[in-house]
Structure formats: structure tokens, C-alpha cells
């Protein structure tokens, strides 16, 4: 009998079949969970990312709203005062920073475009920042890499004028926020003007105006296309390129960058193809300055004091005020005089002093003021303050009666060269005294704030002035006959009157006189004066040596070789020629 199948247990599956079935069930369960979890994870990650973006955007908006535009640093708004000669040539400056503001209208458009081509070609269309430059800076900060540049002009202005130069990530972020806010609240012209007035150009020049003067000796408005492109090229590495013109290697490298800037300007249409073709690499003022630069400080001292007095302010306020002081000086003549007398030497153990003054008769304008050979060693101005033994220098005046302000001159044993020259200028002006002055006008921000008016009054009657002139002529003739003027046997130096139409009128002196204190080998001072209606010129030579007490000096003998009278007269004759022929 067979057992019923209903009562039997089913046979157990084989071991291999069990493993396969289990694996199949596991395969069905795990992917389902994974798909569900992966979906949740992906949604979470997307949500987290969007949340992070929202947080960052919110933070950025809050930071933007909370970030104010700071005031410029004091040193970026402080301006120097500039001094120029009677032809507009740059003499020098006073002030802690060599900077003068100019409006954008004073900067030629091609100079503006040159800076844009060199530093930020998208300036007129960007939002004030360069995302790529910011990304590079962030990456460099995080990885410790090399510091990155590439900031926009707006960012450079923010960094230079509004923030510290610190190179941190937080400062860079603040710089970007301020740059964006600036771009949205101010015009591109305002930003560009701020940049041009604060960016550093080397040679101590903060801003385009100081750079134009220090590199080319001109105002910004007079810069050429080539000069503007050169200044734009210098901004990249100003401490290196400032030697352009004196260092051949630096000059060659700058020229390559200059070509690159001009090519970019031509490509953008900022200049024409003709302007590009005609552009020639500009000549630079020599750097560092030559020996005549320091001597100019005597002139600047005199003009600064006078300008401050005229404006009723202190000299410190003047120096920081951003004024332009127009002086009476002839810079070319001053530099020529400096070169002419620089090799004069005193006897051993003594120091030779040379003072030179030239004044315009009847007006009082001081055209030449040589106060000493070395301002750094002797800031004391011998021409204006040096008390020089008069000796026989006043002999031609005899017993004439002076009116104020020269009334005390005959009693003065040691007048200043300026005082003596103004007396002889009075003679040349037929007895009319004109107070010496060194400042013709003062301007600030394009406005004239002071204009000089000659202060004149009669100090001698015409007859007395004629007699003094005649006495000078007589003394010169006597010395000439005695042989003292052998080297100057030139009639035009002794001619009493020269008609304006005469061929020699440009070089003739109406009178010429030399005198001094001491005689022969004991001569201590020599005064030599030449004058006519155009100019009164005096050269004074004197010497001193250390006194017995500390920091004191006493008069000393002038050197005998060459003879001091010859030296003084040769110097006067050459300066007169330079002054009256324009050869300076």
C-alpha cells in the first residue's frame, strides 16, 4: 500500500537552491531601500545647498547693507602746495604728500583711456569688481599661494584711498562690497577722478598731477598721448619704472609696456591709427634729481613765507592746502647761475659764500635768488638774510638823501644782498623804490586767491638817482683806466646810455660798479653790481671761518687766486648776458 501524498512533507530544497532564492529576495529588498534613501539624500543635499546659497545671499545682502563707504584716509586727501617759476616751470613743492587734485575735465580723454587700457579695460561697463580676480585672490589666500592682482580700477581706488593695504581675505571681501556699492552710487567719472588723484606713480607722486610734473615737468592738461600712455604703463610697478629715463634696462622694459598700452588704445578706438603711428616714446626728467634741485629750496623758502603771509595762514597750512604758487623766479637763469658758481672755493679753513640777487627795477619782482651752495648744510639764505660788510659798496650814493624805506641804508654797515640790490634797482628806476616780492599769484582748485600788485614809492628824486648812476659810471671808468677791468674791455658794459634801438640794447648795462671791504690780500667782501632799466643784478662774495665760541663764525679773507674782484665781475658779466639775452 502506498502512503498518501497528502500526508507527506514536501522534500527539502537543495542547498544551492536555497542560497539562490535568498539572494534574489535580498536583491529585491536592498535596491528599493537604496533608491528610497538616495532620493531622500539627494533631496536633502539639494535643499542644504539651496539653503546655503540662501544663507550666503542673505549674508551678502546684509553685509552689503551694513557696509558703508568709508571716508578717504587723511593722507589721500592731503594735498601739497606746488611752486612754479614765471614761465610755469616746476620749482618744487611743500607738504607731506606730493599730491594735487585735478578735476577729470583737466585730464585729457586719451590719458584717461590710457589708464583704462593699462589697468581695467572693462571699467566703463563692469560692476566695479572682477569675479575672476576675486576667485583667484580667494584661492590664493586659501592655498597660501602667491598674492593675486587683477583688481578693477574701482577696487584699486577703494584699496588705495579707503581701506588699509592689508592682504587678508576679509579685507578683500570688504573691498569688493565697497566697490560694488561705489559703482552703484557714484558715476564712473567720479570713481575715475578719485582713482587718478590717489593712485601712486612712483617718484613720490600720488596722483596724476604730481606724476605729470615729476616725470615730464608739465601740468596734467598738457600731457601728450605718448606721455599719458607712459604714465599709465608705470602704474603697474611704480617703484621699478620710476627710474625710466636714467636706467636703460628699466627704460627698455617700460617702452615695451608703453607699446602694449598704445596698441590697446588703438584697437579700442581711443586713438586713431595716425596717432598710434606718430607716437614717439617720451623723454623723462632725470631721476634722481640733479644738484640744482636742492638749491631751489632757497627760492621755495622765500616764496612760501611770502605766500603764507599774503593769505594770512601758517606755512604748515600752506603746505597742506593744495595751492599753486606762481613765483617771479626765472628757473633757467637760476639753474645756470648755480652751475656757474658751483666750483668757487674759499681758502683753506674758511668757507666762501656767494649770494646773487636780480630785481626788476620799478616793479620789485625778484628774478634771481641764489642763497647758498648747499641748502642741506646751510638752510640760511645768504641773499636774503646774510649781513655782508658793505665796505665801499654804497660809495656811489654819497650824501644823497633816501626816503623810506631806504632811509637807514647809508647807516647800515652790513646790509643784506637783497637790500643793496633793491637800492640799486631804485636808481635804475629813476628813484622809484619797489618793494621786492617773489609771488605773482596763488591759485587753488583752479581759482585765483591772490594776485600781486607792485608796491612802489619814491625814495630818491630823479636828480639824485642820475647822480648815483653817473658816479657808478665814473668809478667804473676810473677802474677801467687803471687796468682793473682789462678782461672786460667791452664798451657795452660801460656805456652810460644805450638807445633802445641800438644793436647792443639786449646786452648793455647802463652802469657797472664793483666795491667791497678790505683791500689787496686782506679783502673780505666783494660786491659787483650791473643795472639798467630792465634789471639790477648784484653778486656778493664773502668768507667766514669758525669763531672761538661754538657755533659762531667770524669774517675771513677771500682767496687771492683767482682774484676775488675778477671772480665777481666775471660772474656778474656772465649772469647779465644770460639774463638779458635769454640764454639761461
C-alpha positions in Angstrom: 0.0 0.0 0.0 1.3 3.4 -0.9 1.2 6.3 1.5 -0.9 9.2 0.6 1.0 12.2 -0.8 -1.2 14.5 1.3 0.3 13.2 4.4 3.9 13.6 3.4 6.1 16.6 4.0 7.4 18.2 0.8 11.0 17.4 0.1 13.6 20.0 1.4 15.0 22.1 -1.4 18.6 21.7 -2.3 21.2 23.9 -0.5 22.2 25.7 -3.7 18.6 26.5 -4.5 18.1 28.0 -1.0 21.1 30.4 -1.4 19.9 31.5 -4.8 16.4 32.2 -3.6 17.7 34.2 -0.6 19.9 36.2 -2.8 17.1 37.0 -5.1 14.9 38.2 -2.2 17.8 40.3 -0.9 18.3 41.8 -4.3 14.7 42.8 -4.4 14.7 44.4 -0.9 18.0 46.4 -0.9 17.8 48.4 -4.2 14.3 49.5 -3.2 15.6 50.9 0.1 18.6 52.4 -1.6 16.5 54.1 -4.1 14.3 55.5 -1.5 17.2 56.6 0.7 19.2 58.0 -2.2 16.3 60.1 -3.3 15.9 61.4 0.2 19.6 62.1 0.4 19.7 63.9 -2.9 16.7 66.0 -1.9 18.4 66.8 1.4 21.6 67.7 -0.3 19.8 69.9 -2.8 17.9 71.5 0.0 21.0 72.0 2.0 22.8 73.5 -1.0 19.9 75.9 -1.7 19.7 76.7 1.9 23.4 77.5 2.0 23.0 79.6 -1.1 20.1 81.4 0.5 22.1 82.0 3.7 25.1 83.2 1.7 22.9 85.5 -0.4 21.2 86.8 2.7 24.5 87.3 4.4 25.8 89.1 1.4 22.8 91.3 1.2 23.0 92.1 4.9 26.8 92.7 4.6 26.2 94.9 1.6 23.5 96.9 3.5 25.7 97.2 6.6 28.9 98.1 4.7 29.3 101.8 4.5 31.6 103.7 2.1 34.3 104.9 4.4 35.8 108.4 4.3 39.2 108.6 2.4 42.3 108.3 4.5 43.7 111.7 5.6 46.9 111.2 3.6 44.9 110.6 0.4 43.1 113.9 0.7 46.0 115.9 1.9 47.5 118.0 -0.9 50.9 119.6 -1.4 51.5 123.1 -2.5 53.4 123.5 -5.7 55.7 126.3 -6.7 56.3 127.3 -10.3 58.5 129.9 -12.0 57.4 132.9 -14.1 57.1 130.6 -17.2 55.2 127.9 -15.4 58.2 125.5 -14.9 58.1 123.3 -11.8 60.3 124.5 -9.0 59.2 122.1 -6.2 56.6 121.5 -3.5 55.9 121.7 0.2 53.7 119.2 2.0 53.8 115.7 3.5 52.5 114.1 0.3 53.3 115.1 -3.3 49.7 115.3 -4.5 47.4 117.9 -6.0 43.8 117.2 -7.0 42.7 117.9 -10.5 39.2 117.6 -11.9 38.6 115.0 -14.6 38.0 117.8 -17.1 41.7 118.7 -16.7 42.7 115.2 -17.7 42.8 114.7 -21.5 40.4 111.9 -22.5 43.3 110.0 -24.1 45.1 110.0 -20.7 42.0 108.6 -19.1 41.7 105.9 -21.8 45.4 105.0 -21.4 44.9 104.2 -17.7 41.8 102.2 -18.5 43.7 100.3 -21.2 46.6 99.5 -18.9 44.6 98.6 -15.7 41.0 97.7 -16.4 39.7 97.6 -20.0 36.1 96.8 -18.9 36.0 99.7 -16.4 33.2 101.7 -18.2 30.9 98.7 -18.3 31.7 96.5 -15.3 30.0 96.4 -11.9 33.1 97.6 -10.1 34.5 94.1 -9.4 36.2 91.3 -11.4 34.8 87.9 -10.3 37.7 86.1 -11.8 40.2 88.3 -9.9 38.3 87.8 -6.7 38.2 84.0 -7.2 42.0 84.0 -7.9 42.6 86.0 -4.7 40.3 83.7 -2.6 42.1 80.6 -3.9 45.5 82.1 -3.3 44.5 83.0 0.3 43.1 79.5 1.0 46.1 77.7 -0.5 48.8 80.0 0.6 49.7 80.8 -3.0 51.2 83.9 -4.4 49.3 87.2 -3.9 47.0 87.9 -6.8 46.3 91.2 -8.6 44.0 92.0 -11.4 41.6 94.3 -9.4 39.4 96.7 -11.2 40.1 100.4 -11.1 37.2 100.8 -8.7 38.7 98.2 -6.4 42.2 99.8 -6.6 40.6 103.1 -5.6 38.9 101.5 -2.7 42.1 99.8 -1.6 44.3 102.9 -2.1 42.1 105.6 -0.7 39.5 103.9 1.6 41.0 100.8 3.1 44.3 99.6 4.6 46.8 97.8 2.4 46.3 94.6 4.4 46.2 91.4 2.2 43.6 89.4 4.1 40.5 87.5 2.8 38.1 89.6 4.9 39.7 92.9 3.6 39.4 91.6 0.0 35.7 90.8 0.6 35.0 94.2 2.1 36.9 95.8 -0.8 34.6 94.0 -3.2 31.4 95.1 -1.4 32.5 98.7 -1.2 33.5 98.6 -4.9 30.1 97.3 -5.8 28.3 100.0 -3.7 30.5 102.7 -5.1 29.7 101.6 -8.7 26.0 101.7 -7.9 26.0 105.0 -6.1 28.6 107.1 -8.0 29.3 107.7 -11.6 32.2 106.2 -13.4 33.6 109.6 -13.9 33.6 110.3 -10.1 35.3 106.9 -9.5 37.9 107.5 -12.2 38.7 111.0 -10.9 39.2 109.6 -7.4 41.5 106.9 -8.8 43.5 109.3 -10.9 44.0 111.6 -7.9 45.2 108.9 -5.5 47.0 106.2 -7.5 50.8 106.0 -6.9 53.0 106.6 -9.9 56.5 106.4 -8.3 58.9 109.3 -7.7 56.9 110.2 -4.6 53.9 111.1 -6.9 50.4 110.4 -5.6 48.0 111.2 -8.4 48.2 112.2 -12.0 49.1 115.9 -11.5 52.2 115.2 -9.4 53.2 112.4 -11.8 52.9 114.7 -14.8 55.2 117.3 -13.2 57.7 114.8 -11.7 58.1 112.8 -14.9 57.6 115.4 -17.6 57.6 118.9 -16.0 54.1 119.7 -17.2 50.5 120.0 -15.9 48.2 117.1 -16.5 46.2 119.1 -19.1 49.3 119.4 -21.2 50.2 115.7 -21.3 50.6 114.2 -24.8 49.3 110.9 -25.9 52.7 109.3 -25.6 53.3 110.8 -22.1 49.8 109.7 -20.9 50.5 106.1 -22.1 53.9 106.1 -20.4 52.3 107.2 -17.0 49.6 104.5 -17.4 52.3 101.9 -18.0 54.2 103.0 -14.9 51.3 102.3 -12.5 51.9 98.5 -12.9 55.2 98.6 -10.9 55.9 102.2 -10.0 58.8 101.6 -7.7 60.6 99.9 -10.6 59.6 102.1 -13.5 60.3 105.4 -11.7 63.9 105.1 -12.9 62.8 105.4 -16.5 65.0 107.8 -18.4 68.0 107.2 -16.2 68.2 103.3 -16.2 68.5 101.8 -19.7 67.1 98.4 -18.7 64.1 99.9 -16.9 63.5 102.3 -19.8 63.5 99.4 -22.4 61.1 97.4 -20.3 58.8 100.3 -19.9 58.9 101.0 -23.6 57.6 97.5 -24.3 54.6 98.0 -21.9 54.1 101.5 -23.4 53.8 99.9 -26.9 51.3 97.4 -25.5 49.1 100.2 -24.0 49.1 102.2 -27.2 48.2 99.1 -29.2 45.2 98.5 -26.9 44.2 102.2 -27.2 44.3 102.0 -31.0 42.4 98.7 -31.0 39.6 100.2 -28.9 39.4 103.4 -30.9 40.7 105.6 -28.1 43.3 106.9 -30.5 43.4 106.9 -34.3 45.8 104.8 -36.4 47.6 108.0 -37.3 48.1 108.9 -33.6 49.4 105.4 -33.0 51.8 105.6 -35.8 53.1 109.1 -34.8 53.6 108.2 -31.2 57.2 108.5 -30.0 58.5 107.3 -26.7 58.7 110.4 -24.5 61.8 111.9 -22.8 61.7 111.8 -19.0 63.0 114.2 -16.4 66.2 112.8 -15.0 65.8 110.8 -11.8 67.0 111.1 -9.1 67.2 115.0 -9.4 70.4 116.8 -10.1 72.4 119.1 -7.9 70.4 122.2 -8.8 67.2 120.7 -7.2 68.4 121.3 -3.6 69.5 124.9 -4.4 65.9 125.7 -5.4 64.8 125.3 -1.8 66.1 128.8 -1.0 63.6 130.2 -3.5 60.8 128.0 -2.2 61.5 129.1 1.4 61.2 132.8 0.4 58.1 132.3 -1.7 56.4 130.0 0.9 56.9 132.6 3.6 55.5 135.4 1.4 52.6 133.3 0.2 51.6 132.3 3.7 51.8 136.0 4.8 49.7 137.1 1.9 47.0 134.5 2.6 47.0 135.1 6.4 47.8 131.4 7.2 50.7 129.5 8.6 53.4 127.9 6.3 52.2 124.5 7.5 48.6 125.3 6.4 50.0 126.5 3.1 52.0 123.3 2.6 48.9 121.1 3.1 46.5 123.4 1.2 46.9 122.3 -2.4 47.8 125.7 -3.6 49.8 126.6 -6.7 52.2 129.5 -6.0 53.3 131.3 -9.1 56.7 132.9 -8.4 58.7 135.7 -10.0 61.8 133.5 -10.5 63.5 132.6 -13.7 64.3 129.0 -13.2 66.5 128.6 -16.2 68.6 131.6 -15.1 68.7 130.2 -11.5 70.0 126.8 -12.7 72.5 128.4 -15.0 73.8 130.6 -12.1 74.0 127.5 -9.8 76.2 125.8 -12.4 78.3 129.0 -12.9 79.3 129.4 -9.2 79.3 125.8 -8.0 83.1 125.5 -8.3 84.0 128.6 -6.4 86.1 127.7 -3.3 87.4 129.6 -0.3 90.8 129.5 1.4 91.8 126.5 3.5 90.0 126.6 6.8 87.4 129.1 5.5 84.1 128.9 3.7 83.3 131.0 0.6 79.8 132.4 0.4 78.2 133.5 -2.9 74.9 135.5 -2.9 73.2 136.6 -6.1 70.1 138.7 -6.5 68.4 140.2 -9.6 65.4 142.5 -9.3 63.2 144.2 -11.9 63.5 148.0 -11.4 60.2 149.8 -10.8 58.4 146.6 -10.2 60.2 144.7 -7.4 59.9 141.2 -8.9 62.9 139.1 -7.8 64.1 137.2 -10.9 67.1 135.5 -9.4 67.8 134.5 -5.8 70.9 132.4 -5.2 71.2 132.0 -1.4 74.0 129.4 -1.0 75.7 126.4 -2.4 74.1 123.7 -0.2 70.7 124.0 1.3 71.0 120.7 3.2 74.1 122.0 5.0 73.1 125.7 5.2 69.4 126.5 5.0 70.2 130.1 5.9 69.7 132.2 2.8 72.7 134.5 2.3 70.9 136.5 -0.4 68.0 137.5 1.8 69.4 137.3 5.4 73.2 137.4 5.1 74.6 140.5 6.7 77.6 141.3 4.4 80.1 144.1 5.1 79.2 146.9 2.8 82.6 148.5 2.6 82.6 150.9 -0.3 79.5 149.3 -1.9 77.4 152.3 -1.0 80.0 154.8 -2.2 78.1 155.9 -5.3 75.2 157.1 -3.1 77.5 159.7 -1.5 75.4 162.1 0.6 72.1 161.7 -1.2 69.0 161.6 1.0 67.0 158.4 0.8 63.3 158.4 1.6 61.6 155.5 3.3 62.1 152.5 3.2 65.8 153.0 2.3 66.4 155.9 4.7 68.5 153.7 7.1 70.6 152.1 4.3 73.6 154.6 4.5 73.9 153.8 8.2 73.9 150.1 7.6 77.4 148.6 7.9 76.3 145.1 6.8 73.2 145.2 4.5 71.7 142.1 3.0 72.4 141.5 -0.7 68.6 141.8 -1.3 68.5 145.2 0.4 71.5 146.5 -1.5 70.1 145.3 -4.8 66.8 146.9 -4.2 68.6 150.2 -3.6 70.4 150.0 -6.9 67.1 148.9 -8.6 65.7 152.2 -7.2 68.5 154.1 -9.0 67.7 152.2 -12.2 64.0 153.2 -11.9 64.9 156.9 -11.6 64.4 156.9 -7.9 61.2 154.9 -7.6 61.6 152.2 -4.9 59.6 148.9 -5.5 59.3 146.5 -2.6 60.9 143.2 -3.6 58.4 140.3 -3.9 58.6 136.7 -5.1 55.0 135.7 -5.6 52.9 136.9 -8.5 49.7 135.0 -7.8 48.3 132.0 -5.9 45.6 129.6 -7.2 43.7 126.8 -5.7 41.3 124.4 -7.3 41.5 126.5 -10.5 40.6 129.7 -8.7 42.9 132.7 -8.1 43.0 133.5 -4.4 45.8 136.1 -4.6 47.3 138.4 -7.1 50.4 140.7 -6.5 50.4 144.4 -7.1 53.8 146.2 -7.1 54.2 148.4 -4.0 56.1 151.4 -5.2 57.1 154.8 -3.7 59.6 157.5 -4.5 62.8 157.0 -2.4 65.1 159.3 -4.4 64.4 162.3 -6.5 65.3 161.9 -10.2 68.4 164.2 -9.9 69.8 162.1 -7.1 69.2 158.9 -9.0 71.0 160.4 -12.0 74.0 161.4 -9.8 74.3 157.9 -8.3 74.2 156.4 -11.8 76.8 158.8 -13.0 79.0 158.0 -10.0 78.8 154.3 -10.8 79.8 155.0 -14.4 82.7 157.3 -13.3 84.0 154.7 -10.8 83.9 152.0 -13.5 85.7 154.3 -16.0 88.4 155.1 -13.4 88.9 151.4 -12.7 89.0 150.6 -16.3 91.7 153.2 -17.0 93.7 151.8 -14.0 93.6 148.4 -15.7 91.4 146.7 -13.2 88.9 145.8 -16.0 91.4 144.6 -18.6 89.5 141.4 -19.0 86.3 143.4 -19.6 87.4 146.0 -22.2 83.9 145.9 -23.6 82.3 149.3 -24.3 78.8 147.9 -23.8 79.4 147.3 -20.1 80.4 150.9 -19.5 78.1 152.8 -21.9 76.2 155.3 -19.9 73.1 155.3 -22.1 72.1 152.8 -24.8 69.3 153.8 -27.1 66.5 151.1 -27.2 67.1 150.7 -30.9 70.8 150.1 -30.7 72.1 146.6 -31.7 73.6 146.1 -28.2 70.4 147.1 -26.3 69.7 143.5 -25.3 73.1 143.1 -23.6 74.2 146.5 -22.4 74.3 147.5 -18.8 73.7 151.2 -18.1 76.0 151.1 -15.1 78.5 148.7 -13.6 80.2 149.0 -10.2 82.5 146.9 -8.0 83.4 147.6 -4.4 83.9 145.8 -1.1 85.5 145.7 2.3 89.3 145.2 2.8 91.8 145.6 0.1 94.5 143.7 -1.7 95.3 140.5 0.1 93.1 141.3 3.0 89.9 141.7 1.0 87.0 140.3 3.0 84.0 141.1 0.7 83.4 142.0 -2.9 80.2 143.5 -4.3 79.6 143.7 -8.0 76.5 145.3 -9.5 75.2 145.8 -13.0 72.0 147.6 -13.8 69.8 149.3 -16.4 66.1 149.9 -16.6 65.3 146.2 -17.1 67.4 144.6 -14.3 69.5 145.3 -11.2 71.9 142.4 -10.6 74.3 142.0 -7.7 76.8 139.3 -6.8 78.3 139.4 -3.3 81.3 137.3 -2.3 82.4 137.0 1.3 84.1 134.4 3.5 84.0 133.3 7.1 85.7 130.8 9.4 84.7 129.2 12.7 84.8 131.5 15.7 86.3 130.9 19.1 82.9 130.1 20.6 81.0 127.0 19.5 78.6 127.5 16.5 79.9 131.0 15.7 81.7 132.4 12.7 83.9 135.4 12.0 84.8 137.2 8.8 87.7 135.7 6.8 89.8 136.7 3.8 88.7 135.9 0.4 91.1 133.7 -1.7 93.7 135.6 -3.7 93.9 133.2 -6.6 91.8 133.8 -8.5 91.4 137.5 -7.6 88.0 137.9 -5.9 87.3 141.2 -7.8 87.9 139.3 -11.1 85.7 136.5 -10.0 82.8 138.7 -9.0 83.0 140.8 -12.2 83.3 137.7 -14.4 80.2 136.2 -12.6 78.2 139.4 -13.0 79.1 139.7 -16.7 78.1 136.2 -17.5 74.8 136.2 -15.5 74.0 139.6 -17.1 74.5 138.1 -20.5 72.3 135.1 -19.7 69.6 137.2 -18.2 69.4 139.8 -20.9 69.8 137.5 -23.9 67.5 134.7 -22.6 70.5 132.3 -22.9 69.7 130.9 -19.4 
